[in-house]
Amino acid sequence: MVASWNFFLIGRKKLWDGSIDLDSDTLKIALTTSSYSPNKDTHDFFDDVTNEVTGTGYSAGGATLTTKTLTATAANSWGVVWAASTAYVVGDVVKPLVSNGHLYRCVVAGTSGGSAPSWTTVHGQVTVDNTATWVEIGTNIVTFDCDDPSWAASTITARYGVVYKSTGTASTSALIGYLDFGGDISSTAAAFTLTVSSSGLFYC
């Protein structure tokens, strides 16, 4: 399934001030229904998350993220190269076909042009590429990756996947971000698996 990543404001802050350690803290992902309305600016702890999924094969609080990896990469060494006439989704990160030392994140999903666009090298500026749009995100990147979370033999329906630092207490378990699946995704007596992008779950 294709999903877009969104940071909670509190998650960004706690990553910067060291309150969340992506390497050593217990991180979980919980599934919610479409009745939950994520507020990126005001939701800060897991007790703000409502309408968590219930159903066969799913346990309250979600699944623990395993095999966590942080990787720092310079733009010219980034493995995902822009390609012509290719469908991209929000969150995809590429370097130009002819590397220019910069990376670009897709901010408007679409199909790339038949030839390379004129890439901006100004930080935060956008490049329109046929029906896709890219924003320049810098000359290096740190990505967070993990195993694909999965719920075996489950019968559930979910719209969001909320990632948080689990302390065992909802009111102190800080939210990091969430995946928006773009619509309800269901499983019926089958594995419900979130496929983590080849670019990682998120970057900072």
Secondary structure, DSSP 8 states (H G I E B T S, - for coil): ---EEEE-HHHHHHHHHTSS-TTTS-EEEEEE-TT----TTT--BGGG---B--SBT--TT-EE--S-EEEEEEGGG-S-B--TT-EE-TT-EEB-SS--S-EEEEEE-EE--SS------STT-EEEETTEEEEEEESEEEEEE----EEEEEEEEEEEEEEEE--SSGGG-BEEEEEEEEEEEEEEEEEEE----TT-SEE-
